């Protein structure tokens, strides 16, 4: 009577249903090798490689400058 009784939890659940046409499309895409972010990963790798080379050249320049070679 004086004890707070727990209420049942309410969930916002939307059930997923099997869609055969989407399943076939996904299998076809996987078989052909399509990926969603393929171009993004290539550009990211190019940028990181460029930044790495730029940093190495800058450190080399500073090393040569402070040792009196330049």
RODO-2510 file (C-alpha; in nm, 4 decimals, decimal comma):
residues 70
     n   res          X          Y          Z
     1     x     0,0000     0,0000     0,0000
     2     x     0,2759     0,2466     0,0903
     3     x     0,5372     0,0827    -0,1280
     4     x     0,5982     0,2184    -0,4762
     5     x     0,5164    -0,0557    -0,7225
     6     x     0,7345    -0,0771    -1,0332
     7     x     0,5651    -0,0069    -1,3633
     8     x     0,6313    -0,2073    -1,6750
     9     x     0,8852    -0,0664    -1,9177
    10     x     0,7740     0,0866    -2,2433
    11     x     0,9920     0,0245    -2,5477
    12     x     0,9806     0,1959    -2,8831
    13     x     1,0377    -0,1184    -3,0896
    14     x     0,9737    -0,1329    -3,4609
    15     x     0,9832    -0,4922    -3,5831
    16     x     1,1871    -0,5736    -3,8903
    17     x     1,0440    -0,7954    -4,1573
    18     x     1,2175    -1,0099    -4,4113
    19     x     1,2183    -0,8564    -4,7580
    20     x     1,3352    -1,1079    -5,0206
    21     x     1,4039    -0,8442    -5,2870
    22     x     1,6388    -0,6499    -5,0550
    23     x     1,8105    -0,9723    -4,9557
    24     x     1,8825    -1,0582    -5,3198
    25     x     2,0132    -0,7065    -5,3842
    26     x     2,2483    -0,7259    -5,0854
    27     x     2,3822    -1,0644    -5,1975
    28     x     2,4416    -0,9292    -5,5487
    29     x     2,6238    -0,6228    -5,4144
    30     x     2,8461    -0,8348    -5,1893
    31     x     2,9239    -1,0693    -5,4779
    32     x     3,0258    -0,7791    -5,7043
    33     x     3,2305    -0,6168    -5,4268
    34     x     3,0421    -0,2918    -5,3790
    35     x     3,1156    -0,1009    -5,0613
    36     x     2,9460     0,2101    -4,9315
    37     x     3,2546     0,4135    -4,8341
    38     x     3,5099     0,2859    -5,0837
    39     x     3,5968     0,6288    -5,2274
    40     x     3,6028     0,7875    -4,8831
    41     x     3,8638     0,5404    -4,7585
    42     x     4,0856     0,5952    -5,0609
    43     x     4,0809     0,9738    -5,0200
    44     x     4,1471     0,9443    -4,6489
    45     x     4,4514     0,7225    -4,7086
    46     x     4,5915     0,9624    -4,9684
    47     x     4,5515     1,2590    -4,7351
    48     x     4,7142     1,0824    -4,4413
    49     x     5,0072     0,9701    -4,6582
    50     x     5,0517     1,3248    -4,7883
    51     x     5,0474     1,4660    -4,4345
    52     x     5,3032     1,2074    -4,3187
    53     x     5,5406     1,2953    -4,6025
    54     x     5,4922     1,6658    -4,5370
    55     x     5,5724     1,6253    -4,1668
    56     x     5,8857     1,4214    -4,2414
    57     x     6,0102     1,6856    -4,4859
    58     x     5,9439     1,9618    -4,2337
    59     x     6,1333     1,7782    -3,9590
    60     x     6,4205     1,7120    -4,1990
    61     x     6,4288     2,0818    -4,2919
    62     x     6,4382     2,1854    -3,9255
    63     x     6,7142     1,9330    -3,8530
    64     x     6,9282     2,0580    -4,1411
    65     x     6,8591     2,4253    -4,0578
    66     x     6,9570     2,3988    -3,6911
    67     x     7,2684     2,1917    -3,7637
    68     x     7,3988     2,4591    -4,0015
    69     x     7,3663     2,2710    -4,3286
    70     x     7,1229     2,5272    -4,4731
***
